[in-house]
């Protein structure tokens, strides 16, 4: 699974289930290495609350996050599931 160091742009809940398993947490990320910008990922497993808290903390601290997720746009989907998200070491 690829890993990325990212800046968190936005976060938010979703419960529509139209494009992703419901309910999910959406997290918009920008890869610091430049491979994607303002791309929406989602957290749908049991750690979604922790990922939301981590993303919100990263925004408030202006810190980077380390992300483990498939490369963006799998099967031309506008969203990609996050497997792990945690504050990156400074």
Secondary structure, DSSP 4 states (H G I P E B T S, - for coil): --EEEEEEEEEEEE---SSSSSSEEEEEEEETTSS-SSEEEEE-STTHHHHHHHHHHHHHHT-EEEEEEPPS-GGG-S-EEEEEEEEPP-
